[in-house]
Amino acid sequence: MDKHFPLGTERLLLRPFTEEDLPDVLKIFGDEEINRFLPWFPLKDMAEAEAFWRERYAPGLPGIRYAICGKKEGVPVGYVNLSAEPPYDLGYGLLKEFWGHGIVTEAARAVVEQARQEELPYLTATHDRENPGSGGVMRKLGMVYQYSYEEQWQPKDIRVVFRLYQMDLDGSGRAREKLPGLLGPESGAFCGAGAGKRVGASIAGAGCVWMVGVRQPFNCVVVRGHSLPGQRMAPHTPQESPK
């Protein structure tokens, strides 16, 4: 999972972003419309692009972090990421002029196959309810919808309803195993454990519930889904944009 070797598909080259790609990093992560469904604010200049690249795409960082490039041009037009630790979160984004051609689906399929080869037990992905095209990619990959939840997304500080999908890669069912201490059926609410500041459940009269890996609670309430009372809601790091 920490190897950033290039992958090829029929039309695409998936490779690490390099420092020479900073103009493309700025173009992709600086576009207002593309970044509407991302947690961070659009990049404004090359200095921000360089800082963003060093934080999220520099060599040596864990997980899969690929630029999506055309095979002929080799120029980044989007990205596809997969976190190295649970919940094995899949994220992707693409410049608008390339939407509607199955590019993200093709790129993500290659990453899913890499995850299988590296024996990851499952994958998780989320999308903003207002961005249904991203959910379409998840379904094309064979991911299954689990539940929806509300979150006060930071740092934008906006209220978002997310839809969470999962794919079981090894048949073990570990993606939805019980987590000790999770709210029981009497509570009527659940929480998803997020990375960093994303977090807990809000229950009337009961405050926030802390979960494994959560450092700071915010309101997060599941509004509908298929998970049974007492089951684990897998951690997540929503990261995607329109396809």
LUMTI-835296 format. One record per residue (C-alpha): x, y, z. Coordinates in nm, 2 decimals, padded with zeros to 4 digits. Layout:
N
<seza <X; Y; Z>>
...
END
This chain:
243
<seza <00.00; 00.00; 00.00>>
<seza <00.30; 00.23; 00.04>>
<seza <00.42; 00.16; -00.31>>
<seza <00.35; 00.43; -00.57>>
<seza <00.45; 00.24; -00.89>>
<seza <00.27; 00.33; -01.21>>
<seza <-00.04; 00.14; -01.33>>
<seza <-00.16; 00.12; -01.68>>
<seza <-00.52; 00.07; -01.82>>
<seza <-00.65; 00.07; -02.17>>
<seza <-00.66; 00.45; -02.19>>
<seza <-00.48; 00.57; -01.87>>
<seza <-00.16; 00.60; -01.69>>
<seza <-00.19; 00.62; -01.31>>
<seza <00.13; 00.75; -01.16>>
<seza <00.25; 00.95; -00.86>>
<seza <00.22; 01.33; -00.88>>
<seza <00.57; 01.48; -00.90>>
<seza <00.69; 01.83; -00.82>>
<seza <00.69; 01.91; -01.19>>
<seza <00.31; 01.86; -01.18>>
<seza <00.24; 02.15; -00.95>>
<seza <00.07; 02.36; -01.23>>
<seza <-00.17; 02.06; -01.28>>
<seza <-00.22; 02.02; -00.90>>
<seza <-00.32; 02.39; -00.89>>
<seza <-00.56; 02.34; -01.19>>
<seza <-00.72; 02.03; -01.04>>
<seza <-00.75; 02.14; -00.68>>
<seza <-00.80; 02.50; -00.75>>
<seza <-01.11; 02.47; -00.96>>
<seza <-01.42; 02.60; -00.77>>
<seza <-01.67; 02.36; -00.93>>
<seza <-01.45; 02.05; -00.90>>
<seza <-01.37; 02.13; -00.53>>
<seza <-01.73; 02.20; -00.43>>
<seza <-01.75; 01.84; -00.29>>
<seza <-01.41; 01.84; -00.12>>
<seza <-01.35; 01.93; 00.24>>
<seza <-01.08; 02.18; 00.18>>
<seza <-01.09; 02.52; 00.01>>
<seza <-00.97; 02.55; -00.36>>
<seza <-00.60; 02.62; -00.40>>
<seza <-00.53; 02.98; -00.49>>
<seza <-00.17; 02.99; -00.61>>
<seza <00.15; 02.79; -00.67>>
<seza <00.26; 02.83; -00.31>>
<seza <-00.06; 02.67; -00.19>>
<seza <-00.02; 02.40; -00.46>>
<seza <00.33; 02.31; -00.35>>
<seza <00.22; 02.30; 00.02>>
<seza <-00.07; 02.08; -00.08>>
<seza <00.15; 01.84; -00.28>>
<seza <00.40; 01.81; 00.00>>
<seza <00.12; 01.73; 00.25>>
<seza <-00.08; 01.48; 00.04>>
<seza <00.13; 01.36; -00.26>>
<seza <00.50; 01.38; -00.19>>
<seza <00.71; 01.06; -00.21>>
<seza <00.70; 00.84; 00.09>>
<seza <00.34; 00.90; 00.21>>
<seza <00.14; 00.59; 00.29>>
<seza <-00.14; 00.46; 00.07>>
<seza <-00.22; 00.48; -00.30>>
<seza <-00.20; 00.84; -00.43>>
<seza <-00.22; 00.86; -00.81>>
<seza <-00.25; 01.12; -01.07>>
<seza <-00.49; 01.02; -01.35>>
<seza <-00.32; 01.08; -01.69>>
<seza <-00.40; 01.00; -02.05>>
<seza <-00.15; 00.74; -02.18>>
<seza <-00.04; 00.96; -02.47>>
<seza <-00.01; 01.29; -02.30>>
<seza <00.10; 01.18; -01.95>>
<seza <-00.05; 01.50; -01.80>>
<seza <-00.26; 01.48; -01.48>>
<seza <-00.63; 01.55; -01.53>>
<seza <-00.75; 01.41; -01.20>>
<seza <-00.66; 01.19; -00.91>>
<seza <-00.75; 00.86; -00.74>>
<seza <-00.65; 00.78; -00.38>>
<seza <-00.68; 00.49; -00.14>>
<seza <-00.59; 00.51; 00.23>>
<seza <-00.34; 00.26; 00.37>>
<seza <-00.54; 00.19; 00.69>>
<seza <-00.90; 00.12; 00.78>>
<seza <-01.15; 00.22; 00.65>>
<seza <-00.94; 00.19; 00.33>>
<seza <-01.11; 00.50; 00.19>>
<seza <-01.13; 00.54; -00.19>>
<seza <-01.14; 00.90; -00.33>>
<seza <-01.12; 01.05; -00.68>>
<seza <-01.17; 01.36; -00.88>>
<seza <-01.15; 01.47; -01.24>>
<seza <-01.13; 01.80; -01.44>>
<seza <-01.48; 01.88; -01.58>>
<seza <-01.38; 01.86; -01.94>>
<seza <-01.32; 01.49; -01.90>>
<seza <-01.64; 01.40; -01.73>>
<seza <-01.88; 01.15; -01.89>>
<seza <-01.62; 00.93; -02.05>>
<seza <-01.58; 00.66; -01.78>>
<seza <-01.23; 00.78; -01.69>>
<seza <-01.26; 00.78; -01.31>>
<seza <-01.43; 00.44; -01.32>>
<seza <-01.15; 00.30; -01.53>>
<seza <-00.89; 00.45; -01.30>>
<seza <-01.07; 00.33; -00.98>>
<seza <-01.11; -00.02; -01.11>>
<seza <-00.73; -00.05; -01.15>>
<seza <-00.69; 00.07; -00.79>>
<seza <-00.95; -00.18; -00.67>>
<seza <-00.76; -00.46; -00.84>>
<seza <-00.44; -00.34; -00.68>>
<seza <-00.61; -00.35; -00.34>>
<seza <-00.72; -00.71; -00.41>>
<seza <-00.37; -00.81; -00.49>>
<seza <-00.25; -00.65; -00.17>>
<seza <-00.52; -00.85; 00.02>>
<seza <-00.71; -00.56; 00.16>>
<seza <-01.02; -00.69; 00.33>>
<seza <-01.26; -00.42; 00.21>>
<seza <-01.29; -00.07; 00.07>>
<seza <-01.51; 00.23; 00.17>>
<seza <-01.61; 00.54; -00.03>>
<seza <-01.85; 00.83; 00.04>>
<seza <-02.02; 01.10; -00.17>>
<seza <-02.22; 01.41; -00.10>>
<seza <-02.59; 01.34; -00.16>>
<seza <-02.58; 01.64; -00.40>>
<seza <-02.32; 01.47; -00.61>>
<seza <-02.50; 01.15; -00.73>>
<seza <-02.26; 01.10; -01.02>>
<seza <-01.99; 01.00; -00.77>>
<seza <-02.22; 00.74; -00.63>>
<seza <-02.27; 00.61; -00.98>>
<seza <-01.90; 00.54; -01.00>>
<seza <-01.91; 00.35; -00.68>>
<seza <-02.19; 00.13; -00.80>>
<seza <-02.01; 00.06; -01.13>>
<seza <-01.72; -00.06; -00.92>>
<seza <-01.95; -00.31; -00.74>>
<seza <-01.96; -00.12; -00.41>>
<seza <-02.28; -00.15; -00.21>>
<seza <-02.47; 00.14; -00.04>>
<seza <-02.47; 00.10; 00.34>>
<seza <-02.61; 00.42; 00.50>>
<seza <-02.64; 00.80; 00.49>>
<seza <-02.52; 01.04; 00.76>>
<seza <-02.51; 01.41; 00.83>>
<seza <-02.18; 01.58; 00.91>>
<seza <-02.06; 01.93; 00.98>>
<seza <-01.77; 01.92; 00.74>>
<seza <-01.45; 02.10; 00.83>>
<seza <-01.28; 02.33; 00.75>>
<seza <-01.56; 02.46; 00.53>>
<seza <-01.80; 02.43; 00.82>>
<seza <-02.09; 02.32; 00.61>>
<seza <-02.37; 02.07; 00.68>>
<seza <-02.35; 01.77; 00.44>>
<seza <-02.54; 01.45; 00.40>>
<seza <-02.31; 01.18; 00.28>>
<seza <-02.39; 00.84; 00.14>>
<seza <-02.14; 00.56; 00.23>>
<seza <-02.06; 00.26; 00.01>>
<seza <-01.85; -00.04; 00.09>>
<seza <-01.70; -00.34; -00.10>>
<seza <-01.60; -00.66; 00.07>>
<seza <-01.29; -00.79; -00.10>>
<seza <-01.21; -01.10; 00.10>>
<seza <-01.56; -01.23; 00.20>>
<seza <-01.48; -01.19; 00.57>>
<seza <-01.74; -00.93; 00.65>>
<seza <-01.49; -00.73; 00.85>>
<seza <-01.62; -00.41; 00.70>>
<seza <-01.92; -00.43; 00.92>>
<seza <-01.81; -00.61; 01.23>>
<seza <-01.94; -00.51; 01.57>>
<seza <-01.74; -00.25; 01.76>>
<seza <-01.75; -00.28; 02.14>>
<seza <-01.91; 00.02; 02.30>>
<seza <-02.11; 00.13; 01.99>>
<seza <-02.46; 00.26; 02.06>>
<seza <-02.72; -00.01; 02.11>>
<seza <-03.06; -00.05; 01.95>>
<seza <-03.22; 00.17; 02.22>>
<seza <-03.03; 00.48; 02.11>>
<seza <-03.18; 00.52; 01.77>>
<seza <-02.86; 00.69; 01.64>>
<seza <-02.51; 00.59; 01.53>>
<seza <-02.19; 00.76; 01.44>>
<seza <-01.92; 00.71; 01.19>>
<seza <-01.56; 00.74; 01.32>>
<seza <-01.38; 00.98; 01.09>>
<seza <-01.02; 01.08; 01.05>>
<seza <-00.89; 01.36; 01.26>>
<seza <-01.18; 01.59; 01.35>>
<seza <-01.47; 01.41; 01.19>>
<seza <-01.67; 01.23; 01.43>>
<seza <-01.93; 01.11; 01.67>>
<seza <-02.30; 01.07; 01.72>>
<seza <-02.53; 01.33; 01.86>>
<seza <-02.82; 01.19; 02.07>>
<seza <-03.08; 01.41; 02.23>>
<seza <-03.00; 01.44; 02.60>>
<seza <-02.69; 01.21; 02.57>>
<seza <-02.42; 01.43; 02.42>>
<seza <-02.15; 01.28; 02.20>>
<seza <-02.02; 00.93; 02.18>>
<seza <-01.65; 00.87; 02.14>>
<seza <-01.52; 00.60; 01.91>>
<seza <-01.19; 00.43; 01.84>>
<seza <-00.96; 00.67; 01.64>>
<seza <-01.17; 00.98; 01.70>>
<seza <-01.00; 01.28; 01.85>>
<seza <-01.27; 01.54; 01.86>>
<seza <-01.65; 01.51; 01.84>>
<seza <-01.88; 01.68; 01.60>>
<seza <-02.24; 01.61; 01.53>>
<seza <-02.28; 01.31; 01.30>>
<seza <-02.61; 01.13; 01.27>>
<seza <-02.71; 00.84; 01.04>>
<seza <-03.03; 00.93; 00.87>>
<seza <-03.10; 00.61; 00.68>>
<seza <-02.93; 00.29; 00.59>>
<seza <-02.91; -00.09; 00.59>>
<seza <-02.68; -00.14; 00.89>>
<seza <-02.84; -00.32; 01.19>>
<seza <-02.86; -00.17; 01.54>>
<seza <-02.53; -00.23; 01.72>>
<seza <-02.32; -00.28; 01.40>>
<seza <-02.01; -00.09; 01.33>>
<seza <-02.03; 00.21; 01.10>>
<seza <-01.69; 00.20; 00.93>>
<seza <-01.46; 00.51; 00.96>>
<seza <-01.45; 00.73; 00.66>>
<seza <-01.26; 01.03; 00.51>>
<seza <-01.49; 01.17; 00.24>>
<seza <-01.29; 01.28; -00.06>>
<seza <-01.44; 01.32; -00.40>>
<seza <-01.57; 01.55; -00.66>>
<seza <-01.81; 01.54; -00.95>>
<seza <-01.74; 01.29; -01.22>>
END
